[in-house]
Amino acid sequence: MDTTIKVDGMTCGHCVTAVTGELTALPTVTNVVVDLHAGEISTVTITSDAPLADDEVRAAINEAGYAVIA
């Protein structure tokens, strides 16, 4: 099951690593792909074995230091 979100504030490979690390730590997440657009809105696709709660995803992105765009 894929979930795609928009994330603001990512500018580099370190940002991608931070977001990927936080999201892959969530239970059921099997893969994360980030389409980085430095300084703009980036697209993050999360693959999981079960549906993800929006608040779980937002908390993981916030923990990495970025914001989910609604």
N, CA, C and O atoms as a GROMACS GRO file, in nm:
protein
  280
    1MET      N    1   0.085  -0.117   0.000
    1MET     CA    2   0.000   0.000   0.000
    1MET      C    3   0.090   0.124   0.000
    1MET      O    4   0.178   0.136   0.084
    2ASP      N    5   0.066   0.214  -0.094
    2ASP     CA    6   0.147   0.336  -0.105
    2ASP      C    7   0.069   0.458  -0.054
    2ASP      O    8  -0.050   0.474  -0.079
    3THR      N    9   0.141   0.543   0.017
    3THR     CA   10   0.088   0.671   0.064
    3THR      C   11   0.183   0.778   0.014
    3THR      O   12   0.304   0.768   0.034
    4THR      N   13   0.130   0.881  -0.050
    4THR     CA   14   0.214   0.990  -0.100
    4THR      C   15   0.180   1.117  -0.024
    4THR      O   16   0.063   1.153  -0.009
    5ILE      N   17   0.284   1.185   0.024
    5ILE     CA   18   0.265   1.309   0.098
    5ILE      C   19   0.357   1.416   0.040
    5ILE      O   20   0.452   1.385  -0.032
    6LYS      N   21   0.327   1.539   0.071
    6LYS     CA   22   0.409   1.654   0.032
    6LYS      C   23   0.479   1.705   0.157
    6LYS      O   24   0.417   1.721   0.262
    7VAL      N   25   0.610   1.731   0.144
    7VAL     CA   26   0.690   1.775   0.259
    7VAL      C   27   0.763   1.904   0.223
    7VAL      O   28   0.820   1.916   0.114
    8ASP      N   29   0.760   1.998   0.315
    8ASP     CA   30   0.825   2.128   0.295
    8ASP      C   31   0.952   2.136   0.378
    8ASP      O   32   0.958   2.084   0.489
    9GLY      N   33   1.054   2.203   0.323
    9GLY     CA   34   1.174   2.235   0.399
    9GLY      C   35   1.295   2.150   0.370
    9GLY      O   36   1.402   2.178   0.423
   10MET      N   37   1.283   2.048   0.288
   10MET     CA   38   1.397   1.963   0.258
   10MET      C   39   1.483   2.029   0.149
   10MET      O   40   1.430   2.081   0.051
   11THR      N   41   1.616   2.025   0.169
   11THR     CA   42   1.704   2.093   0.074
   11THR      C   43   1.818   2.007   0.021
   11THR      O   44   1.884   2.045  -0.076
   12CYS      N   45   1.843   1.890   0.084
   12CYS     CA   46   1.963   1.814   0.046
   12CYS      C   47   1.949   1.666   0.079
   12CYS      O   48   1.846   1.620   0.129
   13GLY      N   49   2.054   1.593   0.049
   13GLY     CA   50   2.056   1.450   0.076
   13GLY      C   51   2.043   1.417   0.223
   13GLY      O   52   1.984   1.316   0.259
   14HIS      N   53   2.099   1.501   0.310
   14HIS     CA   54   2.086   1.477   0.454
   14HIS      C   55   1.939   1.484   0.495
   14HIS      O   56   1.894   1.406   0.577
   15CYS      N   57   1.866   1.578   0.437
   15CYS     CA   58   1.722   1.590   0.465
   15CYS      C   59   1.649   1.461   0.424
   15CYS      O   60   1.564   1.411   0.498
   16VAL      N   61   1.684   1.410   0.308
   16VAL     CA   62   1.622   1.286   0.259
   16VAL      C   63   1.652   1.172   0.355
   16VAL      O   64   1.563   1.093   0.388
   17THR      N   65   1.776   1.163   0.401
   17THR     CA   66   1.815   1.058   0.494
   17THR      C   67   1.740   1.069   0.626
   17THR      O   68   1.695   0.968   0.680
   18ALA      N   69   1.724   1.191   0.677
   18ALA     CA   70   1.653   1.211   0.803
   18ALA      C   71   1.507   1.170   0.792
   18ALA      O   72   1.455   1.100   0.879
   19VAL      N   73   1.441   1.213   0.686
   19VAL     CA   74   1.299   1.179   0.665
   19VAL      C   75   1.283   1.028   0.644
   19VAL      O   76   1.194   0.965   0.701
   20THR      N   77   1.369   0.972   0.561
   20THR     CA   78   1.362   0.828   0.534
   20THR      C   79   1.382   0.747   0.662
   20THR      O   80   1.312   0.649   0.686
   21GLY      N   81   1.477   0.787   0.744
   21GLY     CA   82   1.504   0.717   0.869
   21GLY      C   83   1.387   0.719   0.964
   21GLY      O   84   1.353   0.617   1.024
   22GLU      N   85   1.324   0.834   0.980
   22GLU     CA   86   1.210   0.846   1.070
   22GLU      C   87   1.091   0.764   1.019
   22GLU      O   88   1.023   0.698   1.098
   23LEU      N   89   1.067   0.769   0.890
   23LEU     CA   90   0.952   0.696   0.835
   23LEU      C   91   0.973   0.545   0.835
   23LEU      O   92   0.880   0.470   0.863
   24THR      N   93   1.094   0.499   0.805
   24THR     CA   94   1.117   0.355   0.803
   24THR      C   95   1.115   0.296   0.943
   24THR      O   96   1.104   0.174   0.959
   25ALA      N   97   1.126   0.380   1.045
   25ALA     CA   98   1.117   0.332   1.183
   25ALA      C   99   0.971   0.301   1.223
   25ALA      O  100   0.947   0.236   1.324
   26LEU      N  101   0.876   0.349   1.144
   26LEU     CA  102   0.735   0.322   1.175
   26LEU      C  103   0.703   0.174   1.145
   26LEU      O  104   0.750   0.119   1.046
   27PRO      N  105   0.622   0.112   1.232
   27PRO     CA  106   0.583  -0.026   1.206
   27PRO      C  107   0.510  -0.037   1.072
   27PRO      O  108   0.433   0.053   1.037
   28THR      N  109   0.532  -0.140   1.001
   28THR     CA  110   0.470  -0.176   0.872
   28THR      C  111   0.530  -0.103   0.752
   28THR      O  112   0.499  -0.140   0.639
   29VAL      N  113   0.614   0.000   0.770
   29VAL     CA  114   0.674   0.070   0.656
   29VAL      C  115   0.784  -0.017   0.597
   29VAL      O  116   0.875  -0.061   0.668
   30THR      N  117   0.775  -0.042   0.467
   30THR     CA  118   0.872  -0.128   0.400
   30THR      C  119   0.965  -0.052   0.305
   30THR      O  120   1.072  -0.101   0.270
   31ASN      N  121   0.924   0.068   0.262
   31ASN     CA  122   1.007   0.145   0.170
   31ASN      C  123   0.965   0.292   0.172
   31ASN      O  124   0.848   0.324   0.194
   32VAL      N  125   1.061   0.379   0.148
   32VAL     CA  126   1.035   0.523   0.138
   32VAL      C  127   1.113   0.576   0.018
   32VAL      O  128   1.232   0.550   0.004
   33VAL      N  129   1.044   0.651  -0.069
   33VAL     CA  130   1.108   0.712  -0.185
   33VAL      C  131   1.080   0.862  -0.178
   33VAL      O  132   0.965   0.905  -0.171
   34VAL      N  133   1.187   0.942  -0.182
   34VAL     CA  134   1.174   1.087  -0.175
   34VAL      C  135   1.212   1.146  -0.311
   34VAL      O  136   1.319   1.119  -0.365
   35ASP      N  137   1.122   1.228  -0.364
   35ASP     CA  138   1.148   1.304  -0.486
   35ASP      C  139   1.182   1.446  -0.439
   35ASP      O  140   1.093   1.530  -0.424
   36LEU      N  141   1.311   1.470  -0.416
   36LEU     CA  142   1.358   1.596  -0.358
   36LEU      C  143   1.353   1.710  -0.459
   36LEU      O  144   1.403   1.698  -0.571
   37HIS      N  145   1.292   1.820  -0.416
   37HIS     CA  146   1.293   1.946  -0.490
   37HIS      C  147   1.346   2.050  -0.392
   37HIS      O  148   1.270   2.112  -0.318
   38ALA      N  149   1.477   2.067  -0.391
   38ALA     CA  150   1.545   2.150  -0.292
   38ALA      C  151   1.482   2.288  -0.278
   38ALA      O  152   1.466   2.362  -0.375
   39GLY      N  153   1.445   2.320  -0.155
   39GLY     CA  154   1.388   2.450  -0.125
   39GLY      C  155   1.243   2.466  -0.166
   39GLY      O  156   1.185   2.573  -0.148
   40GLU      N  157   1.184   2.361  -0.219
   40GLU     CA  158   1.043   2.365  -0.260
   40GLU      C  159   0.969   2.250  -0.190
   40GLU      O  160   1.018   2.195  -0.092
   41ILE      N  161   0.853   2.217  -0.240
   41ILE     CA  162   0.776   2.106  -0.185
   41ILE      C  163   0.825   1.976  -0.248
   41ILE      O  164   0.826   1.963  -0.371
   42SER      N  165   0.865   1.880  -0.164
   42SER     CA  166   0.912   1.751  -0.211
   42SER      C  167   0.801   1.647  -0.193
   42SER      O  168   0.716   1.661  -0.105
   43THR      N  169   0.804   1.544  -0.276
   43THR     CA  170   0.705   1.437  -0.267
   43THR      C  171   0.771   1.316  -0.203
   43THR      O  172   0.881   1.275  -0.241
   44VAL      N  173   0.701   1.258  -0.104
   44VAL     CA  174   0.751   1.139  -0.036
   44VAL      C  175   0.646   1.029  -0.052
   44VAL      O  176   0.530   1.047  -0.017
   45THR      N  177   0.690   0.915  -0.106
   45THR     CA  178   0.601   0.801  -0.122
   45THR      C  179   0.643   0.694  -0.022
   45THR      O  180   0.758   0.650  -0.020
   46ILE      N  181   0.548   0.653   0.061
   46ILE     CA  182   0.573   0.556   0.167
   46ILE      C  183   0.500   0.427   0.132
   46ILE      O  184   0.379   0.428   0.107
   47THR      N  185   0.572   0.316   0.129
   47THR     CA  186   0.511   0.186   0.106
   47THR      C  187   0.503   0.114   0.240
   47THR      O  188   0.601   0.106   0.314
   48SER      N  189   0.384   0.061   0.269
   48SER     CA  190   0.364  -0.008   0.396
   48SER      C  191   0.275  -0.130   0.378
   48SER      O  192   0.202  -0.143   0.280
   49ASP      N  193   0.283  -0.219   0.475
   49ASP     CA  194   0.202  -0.341   0.474
   49ASP      C  195   0.060  -0.317   0.522
   49ASP      O  196  -0.027  -0.402   0.503
   50ALA      N  197   0.036  -0.203   0.584
   50ALA     CA  198  -0.096  -0.170   0.639
   50ALA      C  199  -0.115  -0.019   0.628
   50ALA      O  200  -0.018   0.055   0.613
   51PRO      N  201  -0.241   0.027   0.635
   51PRO     CA  202  -0.265   0.171   0.630
   51PRO      C  203  -0.191   0.244   0.742
   51PRO      O  204  -0.179   0.194   0.854
   52LEU      N  205  -0.141   0.363   0.710
   52LEU     CA  206  -0.071   0.445   0.809
   52LEU      C  207  -0.163   0.556   0.860
   52LEU      O  208  -0.239   0.615   0.784
   53ALA      N  209  -0.155   0.582   0.989
   53ALA     CA  210  -0.232   0.691   1.048
   53ALA      C  211  -0.165   0.824   1.012
   53ALA      O  212  -0.043   0.837   1.020
   54ASP      N  213  -0.246   0.921   0.971
   54ASP     CA  214  -0.192   1.052   0.932
   54ASP      C  215  -0.107   1.114   1.043
   54ASP      O  216  -0.002   1.172   1.017
   55ASP      N  217  -0.154   1.102   1.168
   55ASP     CA  218  -0.082   1.163   1.279
   55ASP      C  219   0.054   1.095   1.302
   55ASP      O  220   0.149   1.160   1.344
   56GLU      N  221   0.063   0.966   1.273
   56GLU     CA  222   0.190   0.894   1.284
   56GLU      C  223   0.291   0.946   1.182
   56GLU      O  224   0.408   0.970   1.214
   57VAL      N  225   0.244   0.964   1.060
   57VAL     CA  226   0.330   1.013   0.952
   57VAL      C  227   0.374   1.156   0.981
   57VAL      O  228   0.492   1.189   0.968
   58ARG      N  229   0.280   1.240   1.021
   58ARG     CA  230   0.314   1.380   1.054
   58ARG      C  231   0.416   1.388   1.167
   58ARG      O  232   0.509   1.468   1.162
   59ALA      N  233   0.397   1.305   1.269
   59ALA     CA  234   0.489   1.306   1.383
   59ALA      C  235   0.630   1.265   1.340
   59ALA      O  236   0.728   1.323   1.386
   60ALA      N  237   0.640   1.166   1.252
   60ALA     CA  238   0.772   1.121   1.204
   60ALA      C  239   0.840   1.231   1.122
   60ALA      O  240   0.959   1.255   1.137
   61ILE      N  241   0.763   1.296   1.035
   61ILE     CA  242   0.819   1.406   0.954
   61ILE      C  243   0.860   1.522   1.043
   61ILE      O  244   0.966   1.581   1.023
   62ASN      N  245   0.778   1.555   1.141
   62ASN     CA  246   0.810   1.664   1.234
   62ASN      C  247   0.936   1.630   1.314
   62ASN      O  248   1.019   1.717   1.338
   63GLU      N  249   0.949   1.504   1.356
   63GLU     CA  250   1.067   1.460   1.432
   63GLU      C  251   1.195   1.479   1.349
   63GLU      O  252   1.301   1.509   1.404
   64ALA      N  253   1.184   1.460   1.218
   64ALA     CA  254   1.298   1.480   1.129
   64ALA      C  255   1.326   1.629   1.105
   64ALA      O  256   1.430   1.665   1.051
   65GLY      N  257   1.232   1.716   1.146
   65GLY     CA  258   1.254   1.861   1.134
   65GLY      C  259   1.184   1.927   1.016
   65GLY      O  260   1.220   2.038   0.978
   66TYR      N  261   1.084   1.859   0.959
   66TYR     CA  262   1.016   1.911   0.841
   66TYR      C  263   0.865   1.913   0.863
   66TYR      O  264   0.817   1.867   0.966
   67ALA      N  265   0.792   1.964   0.766
   67ALA     CA  266   0.647   1.978   0.781
   67ALA      C  267   0.575   1.912   0.664
   67ALA      O  268   0.614   1.927   0.548
   68VAL      N  269   0.467   1.840   0.698
   68VAL     CA  270   0.379   1.784   0.595
   68VAL      C  271   0.287   1.895   0.548
   68VAL      O  272   0.231   1.969   0.629
   69ILE      N  273   0.271   1.907   0.417
   69ILE     CA  274   0.180   2.005   0.358
   69ILE      C  275   0.049   1.934   0.333
   69ILE      O  276   0.045   1.830   0.267
   70ALA      N  277  -0.059   1.991   0.384
   70ALA     CA  278  -0.190   1.929   0.369
   70ALA      C  279  -0.238   1.933   0.226
   70ALA      O  280  -0.347   1.885   0.196
   0.00000   0.00000   0.00000
